[in-house]
Amino acid sequence: MGACSEGCIGKQVGRWMEEMVKEMVKEMDEGDG
């Protein structure tokens, strides 16, 4: 992680956030059903 540039870290965090949002939406959809 330390060798990564800030831009690289930003991309990783963005992807991680997208995955978390997808999981949250999936859980909410299942909860409503």
N, C-alpha and C positions, 0 to 999 in steps of 0.2 A: 504493500500500500504506500509506503514512504517513497518508493521510486516513482510512483505514478504522479503525473502532473495534475494540477487542480481541475483542468478540463476533463481528464480521464476519470477522476473521482466523481465529478459532477455527473458524468454519463452513467457511472455505476449506480450512484444514488438515485438518479432519475429512473433507471430501469428497476431498481429495488422498490421504489415508491409505486411504480406502475403495478408490479407484482402484488404488493400489499393491497392496493386498491382493488385489484381483480379478486383477490381472496375475500376481501370484505364484502364486495358486491355479491359474490357467490354465496357467502354465508347469509347475507340479508335475504337473497332470493329464496334460499332453502328455508329460512325462518318464516317467511311470509307464507310459503306453501303449506 
